[in-house]
């Protein structure tokens, strides 16, 4: 684990939170108390869904330093606000192109998706707070640094983000082998949000129902699906081809 992902000790974590860093997970020793801890808990209010109460042995395995009963894993990048990104895109005279990742949990796939997305001019990647890959140093490395250059919006509910994008004038597209139309037969140059599903189950039925259309990537081989990172790269480049 990279040191910059892991911060331990009450004061160090308070400083990281005060500086605006975003925690992925906060582990607190079961039964921990004291004035300093209660001050920290106040700061953790907006991040209470990231808190886990764990045995001291788990904390001791993560670091040999004086953790004071608290260890936090922080994202190496800062997250963006989708509701600030989209108006800014329109103000520049461009149509938004957004990737929504539904159940993509592998950090290497996530990093590879971000790399292709940044190369193709994707305006934002939307991920859920729970049930998706965390931004770690490994993800940033796999992305070749793209995660430092592209907006990543972490939202509590993907449904709300989809509704917001719909109301902003974006078409919602599911990229799935179940699609009836090829990606090259659809207009991806207008405002578009593409939902990419998990490796095992694809795009969730609840999100498929929210889509304007479902698109597939044509294939001729026996294998009936692509790795999600490869599929995301293909549809991103198809959108770029249409623009050029």
C-alpha positions in Angstrom: 0.0 0.0 0.0 1.3 3.4 -0.9 2.1 5.7 2.0 0.2 8.7 0.5 -3.0 6.6 0.5 -2.8 5.8 4.2 -2.9 8.4 6.9 -2.8 7.4 10.6 -3.1 9.3 13.9 -5.9 11.7 15.0 -4.1 15.0 14.2 -2.7 13.8 10.8 -6.2 12.7 9.7 -7.7 16.0 10.9 -5.2 17.9 8.9 -5.9 15.8 5.8 -9.6 16.4 6.2 -9.1 20.1 6.7 -7.0 20.3 3.6 -10.0 18.9 1.6 -8.7 15.4 0.9 -11.4 12.9 0.3 -11.4 9.7 2.4 -12.2 6.3 0.8 -12.3 4.5 4.2 -11.9 5.4 7.9 -11.0 2.6 10.3 -11.5 3.3 14.0 -10.6 0.9 16.8 -13.6 -0.5 18.5 -14.3 1.2 21.9 -12.1 4.2 21.2 -12.9 7.3 23.2 -11.3 10.5 24.6 -11.6 14.2 23.8 -9.3 14.1 20.8 -11.4 11.3 19.3 -14.7 13.1 19.8 -13.2 16.2 18.0 -12.3 14.0 15.1 -15.7 12.5 15.0 -17.2 15.9 14.5 -15.0 16.3 11.4 -16.0 12.9 10.2 -19.7 13.8 10.1 -19.9 14.3 6.3 -18.0 11.0 5.9 -19.8 8.8 8.4 -20.7 6.3 5.7 -17.0 5.6 5.2 -16.4 4.7 8.9 -15.6 1.1 9.9 -15.1 0.0 13.5 -12.4 -2.7 13.6 -10.3 -4.6 16.1 -6.9 -3.1 17.1 -5.1 -6.0 15.5 -6.3 -4.9 12.0 -4.9 -1.4 12.5 -1.6 -2.8 13.8 -1.3 -4.9 10.7 -1.7 -1.8 8.5 1.0 0.2 10.2 3.6 -0.1 12.9 3.3 3.7 13.6 1.4 5.3 16.5 -2.1 5.2 14.8 -3.9 6.3 18.1 -6.7 3.9 17.1 -7.5 5.6 13.7 -6.4 4.9 10.2 -7.8 6.5 7.0 -7.3 5.6 3.4 -7.5 8.7 1.3 -8.1 9.1 -2.4 -5.0 10.4 -4.2 -7.2 12.8 -6.3 -9.9 15.2 -5.5 -13.4 14.6 -6.7 -15.5 17.0 -8.8 -19.1 18.1 -8.6 -21.1 16.9 -11.6 -23.5 19.8 -11.3 -20.6 22.3 -11.8 -19.0 20.3 -14.6 -22.0 20.1 -17.0 -22.9 23.8 -17.1 -19.3 24.6 -17.7 -19.2 22.3 -20.7 -22.2 24.0 -22.2 -20.7 27.4 -21.5 -17.7 26.4 -23.6 -20.0 25.6 -26.5 -19.5 21.9 -26.3 -21.9 19.0 -25.8 -21.2 16.9 -22.7 -19.9 13.4 -23.0 -19.9 11.5 -19.7 -19.1 7.9 -18.7 -21.1 6.4 -15.8 -19.5 3.3 -14.3 -22.1 0.9 -12.8 -20.4 -1.8 -10.7 -16.9 -1.5 -12.1 -14.8 -2.6 -9.1 -11.4 -3.5 -10.5 -9.0 -0.6 -10.0 -6.9 -1.5 -13.1 -10.0 -1.5 -15.3 -11.0 1.8 -13.8 -7.6 3.3 -14.4 -7.6 2.0 -18.0 -11.0 3.5 -18.6 -9.9 6.9 -17.3 -6.8 6.8 -19.6 -9.0 6.2 -22.7 -11.6 8.7 -21.5 -9.0 11.5 -21.0 -7.4 10.8 -24.4 -10.8 11.0 -26.1 -12.0 14.2 -24.4 -14.6 12.7 -22.1 -15.7 15.5 -19.8 -16.4 13.4 -16.6 -16.5 10.0 -15.2 -19.3 9.3 -12.7 -18.8 6.6 -10.0 -20.9 5.6 -7.0 -19.8 6.1 -3.4 -20.4 2.4 -2.8 -20.1 -0.6 -5.0 -17.4 0.8 -7.3 -13.7 0.9 -7.7 -11.9 3.3 -5.3 -9.3 5.7 -6.7 -6.0 4.4 -5.4 -2.4 4.9 -6.4 -2.7 1.7 -8.4 -5.6 3.2 -10.4 -3.7 6.4 -11.0 -0.7 4.5 -12.2 -2.8 2.3 -14.6 -4.4 5.5 -15.9 -0.9 6.9 -16.8 -1.8 9.9 -14.7 -5.1 10.6 -16.5 -7.0 10.5 -13.2 -5.2 13.7 -12.3 -6.5 15.4 -15.5 -10.1 14.2 -15.9 -13.1 15.1 -13.7 -14.2 12.2 -11.5 -17.6 12.7 -9.8 -18.4 10.4 -6.9 -22.1 10.4 -6.2 -24.3 8.8 -3.5 -26.9 7.5 -6.0 -26.2 6.9 -9.7 -30.0 7.2 -10.3 -29.8 10.9 -9.2 -26.8 11.6 -11.5 -28.6 10.0 -14.4 -31.8 12.1 -13.8 -29.6 15.2 -13.6 -27.9 14.4 -16.9 -31.3 13.7 -18.5 -32.7 17.0 -17.3 -29.6 18.7 -18.6 -30.4 17.5 -22.1 -28.1 14.5 -22.3 -29.2 11.3 -23.9 -28.6 8.2 -21.7 -27.0 5.3 -23.4 -26.3 1.8 -22.1 -23.3 0.0 -23.7 -24.4 -3.6 -23.7 -24.3 -6.7 -25.9 -28.1 -6.7 -25.6 -28.3 -3.5 -27.6 -30.2 -3.6 -30.9 -28.1 -0.8 -32.6 -24.4 -0.6 -33.2 -22.5 2.3 -31.6 -21.6 3.6 -35.1 -25.3 3.9 -36.0 -26.0 6.3 -33.1 -25.3 10.0 -32.9 -22.8 10.4 -30.0 -22.0 14.0 -30.8 -25.0 15.4 -28.9 -25.0 15.5 -25.1 -24.5 11.9 -24.1 -23.9 9.9 -21.0 -22.8 6.3 -21.5 -23.4 3.7 -18.8 -20.7 0.9 -18.6 -21.7 -2.1 -16.6 -19.8 -4.6 -14.5 -17.8 -7.5 -16.0 -20.2 -10.2 -14.6 -23.7 -8.7 -14.8 -23.5 -5.8 -17.2 -25.6 -2.7 -16.8 -28.1 -3.0 -14.0 -31.8 -3.4 -15.1 -32.8 -0.4 -13.1 -30.4 1.8 -15.1 -31.3 0.1 -18.5 -34.9 1.3 -17.9 -33.7 4.8 -17.5 -31.8 4.8 -20.9 -32.9 6.4 -24.1 -31.2 3.6 -26.1 -29.0 0.6 -25.8 -26.0 0.2 -28.0 -23.7 -2.7 -28.8 -20.2 -3.0 -30.1 -20.2 -5.3 -33.2 -18.0 -8.4 -32.9 -17.3 -11.4 -35.1 -15.5 -13.7 -32.8 -16.9 -16.6 -30.6 -16.3 -14.6 -27.4 -19.5 -12.6 -26.9 -18.2 -9.7 -24.7 -15.3 -7.4 -24.3 -13.4 -6.4 -21.1 -15.2 -3.3 -19.8 -12.1 -1.1 -20.1 -11.7 -2.1 -23.8 -15.4 -1.6 -24.4 -15.3 1.9 -22.9 -12.3 2.7 -25.0 -14.1 1.6 -28.2 -17.2 3.7 -27.6 -15.1 6.7 -26.5 -13.1 6.5 -29.8 -16.3 6.1 -31.8 -17.6 9.4 -30.3 -14.3 11.0 -31.2 -14.4 9.7 -34.7 -17.9 11.2 -35.2 -16.7 14.5 -33.9 -13.7 14.6 -36.3 
